[in-house]
Amino acid sequence: MNEQLQDMDVFLRTMHILENRINELIRSSDLSEQQKQFILNHILVIPGKDAPLEWKQK
């Protein structure tokens, strides 16, 4: 049970990191505010098979 909670914690932290990074990238793009908002309102973040970003940054 504890291992499942740790897995869920890693998953949720990874999702948070991905969502923040995507938001930063969209906000810093040359798109119009309307285009940025459309993307942010409709994007669905799905983690891939790659290692969590926090592991790569270490």
C-alpha positions in Angstrom: 0.0 0.0 0.0 2.8 2.4 0.9 4.5 1.7 -2.4 1.3 2.6 -4.3 1.1 5.9 -2.5 4.7 6.6 -3.4 4.0 5.8 -7.0 1.0 8.1 -7.0 3.1 10.8 -5.4 5.7 10.5 -8.1 3.0 10.6 -10.8 1.4 13.7 -9.4 4.7 15.5 -8.9 5.6 14.6 -12.5 2.3 15.9 -13.8 2.7 19.2 -11.9 6.2 19.7 -13.3 5.0 18.9 -16.9 2.0 21.2 -16.6 4.1 24.1 -15.3 6.7 23.6 -18.0 4.1 23.5 -20.8 2.5 26.6 -19.4 5.8 28.4 -19.4 6.5 27.4 -23.0 3.1 28.5 -24.2 3.2 31.8 -22.3 6.7 32.6 -23.7 5.7 31.8 -27.3 4.9 34.4 -30.0 1.2 33.3 -30.2 -1.5 35.8 -29.5 -3.1 35.8 -26.1 -6.2 34.3 -27.6 -4.3 31.5 -29.1 -2.4 30.8 -25.9 -5.6 30.8 -23.8 -7.2 28.4 -26.3 -4.3 26.0 -26.0 -4.2 26.2 -22.2 -8.0 25.6 -22.0 -7.9 22.5 -24.2 -4.6 20.9 -23.6 -4.4 17.5 -21.9 -1.1 16.5 -20.3 -0.3 12.8 -20.6 3.1 11.7 -19.2 5.2 9.7 -21.5 7.5 6.8 -20.9 10.5 9.0 -20.2 11.9 9.4 -16.7 10.3 12.2 -14.6 11.8 15.6 -15.3 12.9 16.0 -11.7 15.3 13.1 -12.1 16.8 14.6 -15.2 17.5 17.9 -13.6 19.6 16.4 -10.9 
